[in-house]
Structure formats: C-alpha cells, structure tokens
Amino acid sequence: MSRRVDGALEELDVAMKQLRKAVHGIPYRAGGFKNTHHKLALDMAMLTVLIDSARPRFPRR
C-alpha cells in the first residue's frame, strides 16, 4: 500500500505544480483569486499530511 500512497502523493504534487504554472500571471486580487488560491493551497497541504500520516491504516496487500 505504501506504493499507492506514494503514487497518490506524487500525483498531488504534480497537479499542484501544474496549477502553479497555469495561474502564473493572473493578478492575485482579480475576483478574490488570492483568497481562493490561498485556501486551496492550505487544503491541499492538509490533505497531503493526512494521507501520509494515515499510511499505517491502509491495508497491506
């Protein structure tokens, strides 16, 4: 299961890097984008930590 968790975390990391590239150049204050971006980044960081810390709870195969 560790490989699955590692894979999921790597995919999250790649997705967040792609998002960073995609939003490059958007004014942060446009339409509340700064707030939305900040909340998303914090939520994704929390999700990453939760997935990693729950690793022992996933069944081994």
FILO-327737 format. One line per field, with one value per residue: residue number from 0; residue in one letter; x, y, z of N, C-alpha, C in turn. Coordinates in pm, whole numbers. Each point is the difference from the previous one (the first is absolute). Layout:
<rs>
nr <- (NUM | ...);
rest <- (A | ...);
nx <- (X | ...);
ny <- (Y | ...);
nz <- (Z | ...);
cax <- (X | ...);
cay <- (Y | ...);
caz <- (Z | ...);
cx <- (X | ...);
cy <- (Y | ...);
cz <- (Z | ...);
</rs>
This chain:
<rs>
nr <- (0 | 1 | 2 | 3 | 4 | 5 | 6 | 7 | 8 | 9 | 10 | 11 | 12 | 13 | 14 | 15 | 16 | 17 | 18 | 19 | 20 | 21 | 22 | 23 | 24 | 25 | 26 | 27 | 28 | 29 | 30 | 31 | 32 | 33 | 34 | 35 | 36 | 37 | 38 | 39 | 40 | 41 | 42 | 43 | 44 | 45 | 46 | 47 | 48 | 49 | 50 | 51 | 52 | 53 | 54 | 55 | 56 | 57 | 58 | 59 | 60);
rest <- (M | S | R | R | V | D | G | A | L | E | E | L | D | V | A | M | K | Q | L | R | K | A | V | H | G | I | P | Y | R | A | G | G | F | K | N | T | H | H | K | L | A | L | D | M | A | M | L | T | V | L | I | D | S | A | R | P | R | F | P | R | R);
nx <- (82 | 120 | 9 | -118 | 35 | 118 | -65 | -92 | 97 | 63 | -115 | -24 | 124 | -10 | -118 | 54 | 104 | -85 | -69 | 114 | 38 | -117 | 15 | 119 | 10 | -82 | -54 | 72 | -18 | 16 | -115 | 78 | 80 | 53 | -118 | -53 | 103 | -5 | -132 | 9 | 100 | -68 | -112 | 71 | 58 | -117 | -53 | 108 | -5 | -132 | 19 | 103 | -68 | -93 | 120 | 23 | -100 | 71 | -88 | 80 | 51);
ny <- (-120 | -12 | -87 | -46 | 6 | -55 | -86 | -12 | -5 | -82 | -63 | 10 | -36 | -92 | -31 | 14 | -67 | -83 | -1 | -9 | -87 | -62 | 30 | -32 | 116 | -80 | 118 | -1 | 125 | -56 | 54 | 43 | 3 | 103 | 34 | -18 | 60 | 92 | 2 | -3 | 87 | 65 | -12 | 27 | 95 | 34 | -11 | 59 | 82 | 15 | 3 | 78 | 70 | -20 | 8 | -5 | 83 | 22 | -87 | -94 | -3);
nz <- (0 | 48 | -100 | 39 | 128 | -25 | -77 | 94 | 90 | -79 | -23 | 131 | 21 | -95 | 50 | 119 | -49 | -59 | 113 | 66 | -94 | 16 | 126 | -49 | 55 | 69 | -10 | 110 | -24 | -115 | 30 | 97 | -107 | 64 | 44 | -118 | -56 | 94 | -6 | -133 | 4 | 93 | -70 | -107 | 70 | 50 | -121 | -46 | 102 | -19 | -131 | 14 | 89 | -94 | -50 | 132 | -20 | -110 | -50 | 45 | -120);
cax <- (-82 | 87 | 19 | -122 | 2 | 106 | -49 | -103 | 65 | 75 | -97 | -44 | 110 | 4 | -119 | 18 | 101 | -67 | -88 | 84 | 39 | -119 | -52 | 106 | -37 | -133 | 9 | -52 | -117 | -111 | -117 | 21 | 84 | 102 | -64 | -30 | 128 | 56 | -79 | 29 | 135 | -4 | -76 | 80 | 107 | -62 | -32 | 126 | 44 | -93 | 23 | 129 | -8 | -92 | 63 | -9 | -139 | -37 | 32 | 114 | -32);
cay <- (120 | 116 | 50 | 72 | 128 | 79 | 39 | 103 | 124 | 52 | 57 | 128 | 94 | 36 | 81 | 132 | 69 | 38 | 111 | 118 | 48 | 45 | 126 | 101 | 120 | 48 | 93 | -64 | 67 | -8 | -80 | -80 | -114 | -23 | -76 | -134 | -70 | -26 | -107 | -124 | -44 | -51 | -125 | -106 | -33 | -79 | -131 | -71 | -43 | -102 | -125 | -56 | -46 | -113 | -112 | -129 | -47 | -64 | -143 | -45 | -110);
caz <- (0 | 5 | -137 | -39 | 71 | -63 | -131 | 17 | 43 | -115 | -93 | 57 | -17 | -141 | -29 | 58 | -81 | -124 | 34 | 19 | -133 | -72 | 53 | -4 | -73 | 38 | 113 | 121 | 55 | -96 | 36 | 120 | -34 | 103 | 108 | -50 | -18 | 133 | 62 | -70 | 35 | 137 | 1 | -63 | 93 | 107 | -57 | -17 | 133 | 49 | -74 | 42 | 138 | 7 | -71 | 70 | 6 | -125 | 6 | -80 | -92);
cx <- (86 | 23 | -121 | -3 | 105 | -45 | -103 | 62 | 81 | -94 | -55 | 106 | 9 | -117 | 15 | 105 | -61 | -93 | 80 | 41 | -120 | -47 | 106 | -45 | -140 | 16 | -68 | -126 | -123 | -108 | 18 | 88 | 102 | -56 | -26 | 127 | 60 | -74 | 29 | 137 | 5 | -73 | 80 | 117 | -53 | -33 | 125 | 49 | -90 | 21 | 129 | -7 | -93 | 57 | -11 | -141 | -46 | 41 | 118 | -43 | 124);
cy <- (125 | 58 | 79 | 138 | 91 | 51 | 111 | 133 | 62 | 64 | 133 | 107 | 48 | 91 | 141 | 80 | 46 | 119 | 129 | 59 | 60 | 137 | 110 | 119 | 51 | 96 | -61 | 64 | -9 | -95 | -90 | -121 | -31 | -85 | -145 | -82 | -38 | -115 | -135 | -54 | -56 | -133 | -115 | -40 | -87 | -140 | -85 | -55 | -111 | -134 | -65 | -55 | -120 | -124 | -134 | -60 | -69 | -149 | -33 | -116 | -66);
cz <- (0 | -139 | -48 | 64 | -62 | -136 | 8 | 40 | -113 | -102 | 50 | -20 | -144 | -35 | 55 | -77 | -133 | 23 | 15 | -135 | -73 | 47 | 3 | -85 | 30 | 117 | 124 | 54 | -91 | 49 | 122 | -22 | 109 | 114 | -41 | -14 | 135 | 70 | -65 | 38 | 143 | 9 | -61 | 89 | 114 | -49 | -15 | 134 | 54 | -70 | 48 | 143 | 16 | -67 | 75 | 5 | -127 | 8 | -92 | -87 | -47);
</rs>
